[in-house]
Amino acid sequence: MDGQFSLTPAMGNKLFQPTAGALAVTVPVVSFDENNAKVLEVFGQHKELVSLPVVEGDRPIGLISRHIFMSQMSKPYHRELYERKSCIAFMDKDPLIVEGDTSVETVGALAVASGDKTLADGFLIVEQGRLLGLGSGLELMRELVALQVEKNRQVMQSIDYASVIQRAMLSTSRSAMSQALDDACLIWEPRDVVGGDFYHFEHHADGWFAAVADCTGHGVPGAFLTLIASSSLKQALELHGPRDPAQVMNEVNRSMKRVLGQHASSEKQSESDDGMDACFFWFDTGSRQLTCANAKMSLFVLAADGEEVQTIDGKRTGLGYVDTPDDMRWENRSVQVGLDAIVFVSTDGIIDQIGGAKNIAFGKQRLRRALQEHRHLPMAELGRQVMAGHLDYQGTQRRRDDVTFFGARLGGAANQPDEQHA
């Protein structure tokens, strides 16, 4: 195998683990009862030899470093003093010795623990105590790097496929939104390949239900939580229906705490304290009444004939966390929405983004101004302008979080939802 790793059809995606035996190189050896003149002779004949194993029979007992040996023998009178003495005089009596079936990752850890000498002089590889060969510290490092590269490649493959699954999970909501709304925008941009934000949309005969949520974290941990939270939301909607967002929110909180084992009264303390911020809302198309429940996430409403942005806030308590009571009850807030009014909700990926000249958060006020400035544009274009302003404000700062927002003009010109980023 020449120390290489590979993926075989039989293994599927299982990573082949190279072993120390693949690194064993056959080299000259010297017996423990030989003198240093013999060591000089061997090193002279093999210029490429970094270290010389010392054996007793076929079992290694030490290692002579070429660099240390030659530097000592070149000192005045050392050759005359030591040439006829036993080779163990300059032998490392405690080199790293590993069995040939030891994984290279384990060898790497042992090499680090044994110090720089192993990386410089190498290590001895044995099979049931008998010498197989000499392992090079440099080759060990190459194997470890190659193995890590392959591991990273497989992890990224898995994350890329997880992204496909996450997007597929959201696709039903995008389709329902397209059927219900003529003029809407929807942006879903994970900070990483997968993210901790999600949305949900349902179209009913008398109205529609929408949810935007921000789970703890981002990347893979956040994505795992979205699966739990989304499942809890769908179950709550099946149980209670979409017309009472607060009741749905209460149920989702209980469900998430149950799944994550985050009950404050539990005998065993939970290993996590995760949850989500969210806004659930129901729009009745007949009465044009918008009813929402908010958990640390604001809903913005812009009337068609006014310049002010109405902000609907709720409880400053997230869903599912250890400190959130099982019987926590959120409240519905209802507003009458006129023709061509805009509703808009965003996770904190935009609001909390650091940037600008003073390196401070984007904030709600800048978001309100952006909505006011672009209110007359079709929602797809309004969404693009909000994102452009966010990216311009971010500048050279790193993206802090996932970005998700939903906006709809209720009763405006016919424009399909913007799904460019969704």
Secondary structure, DSSP 8 states (H G I E B T S, - for coil): -TT-----TTTTT-----BGGGG-B----EETTSBHHHHHHHHHH-TT--EEEEEETTEEEEEEEHHHHHHHHTSTTHHHHHTTSBGGGG-BSS--EEETTSBHHHHHHHHHHH-HHHHHH-EEEEETTEEEEEE-HHHHHHHHHHHHHHHHHHHHHHHHHHHHHHHHHHHHHHHHHHHH-SEEEEEEE-SSSS-SEEEEEEEETTEEEEEEEEESSSHHHHHHHHHHHHHHHHHHHHHH-SS-HHHHHHHHHHHHHHHHT--TT-SS--S----EEEEEEEEETTTTEEEEEEES--EEEE-TT-S-EEEE--BS--BS-TTS-TT-----EEEE--TTEEEEEE-HHHHT-EETTTTEE-HHHHHHHHHHHTTTS-HHHHHHHHHHHHHHHHTTS---S-EEEEEEEET-S-EEEE-S--
